Amino acid sequence: MEREKPMTSHDPLASVTCERCGRMNRVRSTVENAPRCGTCKSALPWVVDTDDDSYTDIVERSQVPVLIYMCAPWCPPSRRMTPILEQVAKDLAGQVKLVEVEVDEAPRVTERLAVRSVPTLIVMKRGEVLATHVGPAPAVTVRSWAEDALVTGHPKRLV
């Protein structure tokens, strides 16, 4: 997927290029359903970031399950996980919204979710936490874990 800007953005609109037809799409961070390409109708990866002020609108009001990525730019494992999670968002396009939360920019969200270490992954559906994992993991493992959480609500623990 080619991007004009980074995949995450505080902007209410982000530019995402459809991998299927190559068309540029503007994607809102708070729409009700997973975004689709305006031309070919393919599911688009949905990656946004949030902070204390936008968390409720972006995460808790989402009709689409959310994979929250708690991270910090100063943390090497967080930096390694970013491209892994962007790939997971592509793989699960239409099924999940990936929401990045930088812990230093969102102290209330960090406290609310009881995050004590980064990176931390949290799967939520309709505001309810389904699964949590602390620490880095490879893309295939994260994808399998997230899919399991979305389907069963009780994922296996990441190793």
Secondary structure by P-SEA (a helix, b strand, c coil): ccccccccccccbbbbbccccbbbbbbbccccccccccccccccbbbbbbccccccccccccccccbbbbbbcccaaaaaaaaaaaaaaaaacccbbbbbbcccccaaaaaaaccccccbbbbbccccccccccccccaaaaaaaaaaaaacccccccc
